[in-house]
Amino acid sequence: MQDVDREATRDLEEERELEVRRRRSRITFWVVFVIPIVAVLVITVSARLGGTADPDKYPRPDGTSDSFGVLPAPTSGPAGNSSSAVRIEIYEDFQCPGCRALERSARTFLDAQASLGKVIVVDHPFSILDEVGHSPNRYSHRATNAALCVLDAAGPEAYAGMRDALFAAQPDEGRDGPSNASLARSAESVGVPTASACITGETYVPWIDEARKAGFARGVTGTPTVFVNGRMRDIKNKGDFARVIKEAQS
């Protein structure tokens, strides 16, 4: 009986040691292989996009700021766009699943806060996934271009409709996204048929690359990234937004 107990104990110890080795192997894999690869990707993309970003170097969509943000529609709330409103900037890629999750969780809340004049929300379309192979047919760039074409043609409210449509129809990472012709049809579905030529011609892709330069210079290396009153914050959902807005107002 004692021999059986000893054997069972030995087997248990061997299993524990094996699990420790497995954990060490996983840690070694991440430290030796994955983290350096990610770092190289970020550095490579940043190097390719080096230099100072210029919002007027290429055709620029109407309704954008010098910092490559989408200017929000004026609000009719009690505070309007006053200096007391909390400024929220959201960097998003239209093929980023985390961005879609953030939109679903928080956009209605943010719109309500903006309508009351409590916040000003500035979208920063930030196309990054093409560079790391998550968007094989350059959908990240092309979707952003489509949204900007709608903005240029019909203003920020139409842009918001196109933004919502793009996130609702988001393709899986690593798979081809809709064609430009399909994106033009999406623009028509939100009431902006005049954006078709701009979408199929990819008019604002050079401007999008300039916007990405500006984002990298600001420390943005992934999406979604959120700034609150100029400070980068860790925000994943509506609750996080409510918390940081309250902090900023106090």
N, C-alpha and C positions, 0 to 999 in steps of 0.2 A: 504493500500500500504506500509505504514511504517512497519507494522507487517511482511509483506512478505520480505521486505528488511532486517529486523532484523534476520528473520529466515535463509535467504540466507547467511547473514554474519556469523551467528552462525555455520551453516553447514560448511562454508569454514574454519572457525577457528578450528572446530573439525577435519576436514580432515588434516589440517596442523599439528595439535597436534598428530594425528595418524601417520602421516609420520615421525615426529620427534621421536616418540616411536619406529617405525620400524627401523629407522636408529640406534637408541641407542641399540636396540636388536641385530642388525647385528654386531655392534661394540663390544658389550658384548660377543657375540658368538665367534668372532675371538679372542678377548683377553683372554677369560676364557677357551675356548675349543681348537680352532685350533692351535694357536701359541704354547701353552704348548705341544700339541701332536707332532707338528713338532720338537720342541726342544728335546723332549724325543727320537724321532726317530734318530735325529742326534747324540745325546749323546750316545744312545744305540749302534748305528753302530760304532761310534768312539771307544767306550769301547771294543767292540768285536774285533776291529782291533788294539788294543793298542800295544805299543812296537815300536822299531826302525825297519824301513823297510830295507830289505837286498835284493838287486837285484840278488844276487847269491845264495840265500838260496834254491831256487827251480830251475828246468830247466828254462833257460833264452833264449828267442828268439834272434837269431843273428839280429843285426841291431838296438838294443836298447841301451840306455845310462844308466849310473849308477843312473840317476834320473828318470828312467822308461819312458823316452821319446823315440819316434821312430826317429832315426837319419835320416835326410833328404838326398835325393840323391844329389851328388855334382852338382853344377851348372856350366855352361860354360859362365855365364855373365861376364861383365867387372870387377866386384868386387869380383866374386866368393864367397867363404865363408869367406870374410874378417872380421876383427874385427869391421869395421865401419858399417856393416849391422845391422839392427834392429832385435833383437831376439824376435820372437813371439812364445808363447807356448799356445796350445789350449787343454783344457781338455774336452773330449766329451764322451758321452754314445751313443751307436748305437741305443738305443731305445728312445732317447730323442728327442721330436719334435722340441724343440728350437735349438738343435744341427743341425738337418737337415736343418732348416731354415737358420741358420748361414752359413752352407756349401753352400747352393744354392745361397745365397747372395754374399758371399765373396771369396770362394775358387778360382775361376778363376782369380780374382784380385790378390790374394796372390801368386798364381802360377806365374803370370806375373811379380810381384815384385821380387819374388825369382829368376826367370830366368835372371833378370837384376842385381842380386847381391845386391839388396837393403834391402832384409829381409832374415832371416833364419827362417823357420817355423818348429816347433817341435810339433808333435801330441802326446798327452798323452791319450791313451785309458783309460777311467775311468768308470768302471762298478759300478753303484750305485743304479740303479732302481730295481734290484732284491730284495734289502733289504727293500724296502718300498712298495712291493706288486704290482709294476707297470709292472712287467715282470714275470708272473706266472710260466712259465716253464724255468726260468733262462736264458732267451734269451740274456739278457744283457751280462752276463758272456760268454755265448757260442759264441755269435757274435764277441766279442772282441777276444776270443781265436782263432776263425777262421781267423780273420784279422792278428793276430800275427803269426799264422801258415803259412800264405801266405808270410808274411814278412820274416820269417826264411828261407823259401824254395826258395824265388825268389827276395828278396830285396825290397827297398822302393818304387820303381815305381809300382811293382805288388801290394804292400800294398795299394798304393793310388787307384789303380783300384778296389781292394776289398772294401776299405772304401766307395768309391762312389757307388758300387753295393749294399752294405748293407744299406746305407742311402736311396737309391732309392727304395728299397723293405722293408722299415721300417714298422713293424706292429704297430697297434695302441697301446698306453699305456693301460695296463690292460688286454691285450689279448696275448695268446700264440704266440711266434714267430716260425719261421721255425725250423725244426728238424736239427740235426747235419748232417744227410745225405743230406738234402737240402742245407745246408751251404757248404758242400763238393762240391756239384754240382755248386754252385756259384763260388767257387774257380776254378773249371775246366773252367767255362765260362770266367774267366779273365786270363786263360792260365796257371794255376798252379794245375794240377791234382795230383802232388806229395804231396800236403798238406792234402790229404784225411785222412790218418791214424792219423795224428796229430789232425785234427778237430774232428773226431769221438771219439778219446781217450781223448779229452779235456786236452791236454798236459800242456797248460800254465795257467790253472785256478789258481793254487797256486801262480804263479808269479803275476797274475792279482790282487789277494788279497793283495800281498805285495805292488803293485803299488798304490792300494787304500790307504793303510796305509800312504805311502809317500805323497799322495795328501791331506789327512786329516791333516797331520803334517804341511803342507804348508798353510793351511787355506781354502782348497777347500772343499765345502760342497754341491755343486750342479753343474749341467752342463747346458749350456756351461760355462766354466770359462776361461778367457784369461789373460795371463801375457805378458806384453811388457817390454823388458829389465829388467825382474825380478820383475816388479810391476804389481799387479792385476789391471785390467782396466775394466770398464763397456762398453762392446762392444756387439752390437746386429746385426750389418750389415756391408756391404762394406764401407759405408760412415764413420762409426766409426773407422774402420781400417785405412782408408786413413787419417783421422784427427790425430790419435795418432802416426802413422808412421811419418807424417810431423812434429809433435811436437818433436818426438824423434830425428829426423834428424837435427833439428834447433839448 
